[in-house]
């Protein structure tokens, strides 16, 4: 049975089995909590919160608050948090606006203390946002990305899957998948080989990804020419297509190459 003595839980909230809501937490009416969740003291789940199974919300977190967007007109929007995700102390997550009508945090993620995720962000599965990461509105972060502590991501930025982003980064441009990013201004710092090996990528596959990024970041040609060379010289694969599509569809442009003014 679920337990929430001394918590402020609206009777209209939908709460699953074996949910524990600690004293002085607040759960508003339009909230859905699936089985086996734990809500810590003084956390607040605003209207529009949708929690998957086994989600843990630590003290002082604020989930699905009204967006900090002056264009927000009170439209009905939501915040989705996937199974097994952990939200640590004082994290703030805003619900969506009329752009996407939702903010999404995927499954098996960890958002460490004092992280902020703004409205209409889409964060994939298995992502880690380290302490005090600040994510502006409309940002997309793909699966398995790790965002170093105290980093700030500009609105509409996209971060690819398996990216390792250095702590304290200022992210104004898109960060392509499988890469490490560091320095100021943010630049390519190699392929995230350690992370890829941990996730089962073979040495041959990692070498293929490195070869692709040599053309994009290290050969001194513009992105259009680099992508043409990659298509001509690198055999098709899901990883190649993902990288090509990410770079081609980037609206803000991708980060620069190391040692390059491009």
N, C-alpha and C positions, 0 to 999 in steps of 0.2 A: 504494500500500500504506500501511496505517496504521503509525505509528511511535510507540513509547513506551519507548525505552531509559532505564533508571534510574527509571522510574515504577513504582509499586506497583499493578499491575493484576491483579485476580483472574481466573484463567483461565475462570471461568464468566460473566464479563461479555460482553455482546453488543456488538461494536464494528463500525461500518460502514467504508466505504472512505475513504481519504485523511484519517483522523483522526490528529491529532498530540497526544500527551499528554506534556507536558514533564516533566523530571526532578523527582522527589519529590512529584508528584501522586499521589493515591490514588483508585482506582476499586474499589468493592466488588462483590460477586458479582451481586446483583440490580440491575444497571445496564444500560440500553440507550442506546447512543450512535449516532445516525444519521450519515450521510456528512458529510465536510468540516468536522467540528467541531475546535476547538482548545481544549485544556485546559491552563491555565497552571501554572507551578511551584507546588507546595504547596497547590493546590486539592484539595478532597476531594468526591467524589461518593459519597454514602451509598446504602445499599440503597433501592430505590424510585425512583431517578433515571431519568427518561425524557427524553432530549434529542432535538429535531428536527434538521433539517439545518442546517449552517453556524452552529451556536451557538458563541459564544466565551465561555469562562469564565476570568477573570483570576486572578492569584495570590491565594491566601489565601481564596478563596470557599469556602463550605460549603453544599452543595446536598443537600436532602432529609434533613436531620438529624432526629432524634427530636423530636417537638413539645414545646415548653415548656408542657405542659398536664398537670396532675396527674391528669386523668381518663384520659389515654392508657394503654392496657393492653397495648400491644405488638401491636395489630392490624396486619395487612398493609395498608399505605397507600403512596401514590405522590406524586411531584412531576413534573409535565409542564412542559417548557419548549419553546416553539414555535420554528419555523424562523427563523434570522437574528437571534435575540435575543442581546444582549450583556450579560453579567453582569460588572461591574467588581470591583475589588479589595475583598476582605473582606466581600462581600455574604453574608448568611446567609438561607437559605430552609428552612423546616421543612416536612416532609411532612404529609399530612392526618391526621385522626383519624376516629373512627367517625361523625362528622357528615357529611362528604362523601367521606371516604376518599381525598382528593386535594387537592393544592395545584396551581394552574395559573397559569403565566405564558404569555401569548399569543405570537404571532409578531411579529417586527420591533420588539421592545421594547428599551429601554435602562434598566438598573438601575445607577445610578452607585455610586461607592464607599461602603461602609459601610451600604447599605440593608439593612433587615431586613424580610422578609415571613414572617409567622407561618402556622400551620397553617390549612388549609381556605380560604385566600384564593383568589379567582378574579379574575385580572387579564387584561384583554382584549388586543387587538392594537394595536400602534403606541403603546403607553404609554411615558412617560418618568417615572421616579422619580429625582429629583435626589439628590445626596449626603446621606446620613444620614437619609433618610426612614424612619420606623418605622411599619410596618403591623401592627396587632394581628390576632388570629385572626378568621376568618369574614368578612373584609372583601371587598366586591365593587367592582372598578373597571372601568368599561366602556371601549370602544375610544377611542384618541386622547386620553386624559386625560394631563395634565402635572401632576405633584405636586411643588411647590416644595421646595427643600432644607430639611432639618431639620423637616419637618412630621411630626406624629404623628396617626395615624388610630385612633380608638377601635374596639374590637371590634364587629362586625356593622354597621359603617357601610357605606353605598353611595355611590359616586361615579359620576355619569352620564358618558356619552360627551362628548368634546370640552370637558371642563372644564379650566380653567386655575386652579390653586390656588396662592395666594401662598406664598412661602417662610416657614417658621416657623409655619405654621398649626396650630392645635389643632382637629381635626375630630371633633366630638362628635355632629353631626347629619348627615343625608344631604345631598349636594350635587347638585341637579338638573342634567340634561344641558345643554350649550351655554353654561354660565355661567362667570363669573369669581367667585372667592370670596376674601375677604381680611378683615383686621381681627380684633380680639379683643373679644367673642366673634365667631366666624366669621359673615360676613354677605354677602349678595348685593352684587356690585360691578359688575354689568352683564353683558351677553352677550359671549362670547368672539369678537368680530367678526373680529379679525385671524386667529385660528386657523381660523375657519370659511371665510374667504375663501381662505386657503391651501389648504384642502381642497375647494374648488370650489363652495361654497355661493353662490348668487346673492344679489344685493342684496335682491331681493324676498323670498327665503326668510329671510334674516337679519332683515328688517323684521318678518316674521310672528312669528319667535321672540321678538323684542324686545317686540312687542305682547302676546304671551302672558304674558311675565314682568312687564309693567307691571301687569296685573291681579293676578298672584300676589303680587308683592312691593311695589308702589308705590301701590296704590289704597286701602290701609288696611282691607281686608276680610279675613275669615278664609279659610283655604284652601278650605273646602267651598264658600263663596259664590263665591270667585274661579274655581274650576273650573267651576261652573255658568255663570258669565258667559263664560268661554272657550269652552265647548261651544256656547253660544248665539250668540256673536258672531264666532268665528274659524272659517272653513271647515275641514272635516276634511283632514288631511294626515298622513303618517307621523311628522313631527316633532311635530305637535300631540298625536297619540295617545301617542307615547313620553313626552312631558312629563306628560300627564294620568295615564298609568299609573304613572309613576315617583312622582309626588306621592301618588297614592291608595294605593299599596301600601307607602309608606314606614313602616317599623315604629318607627324612632327619631324620626321627624319631620324636616322639612327645615330648613335653615339659615334664619335670620331675614332679613327685608328690611333694606336699608340705612336707617339712621335710625329703625328701628321696634323696639319692644319685643316684637313678636309672634314 
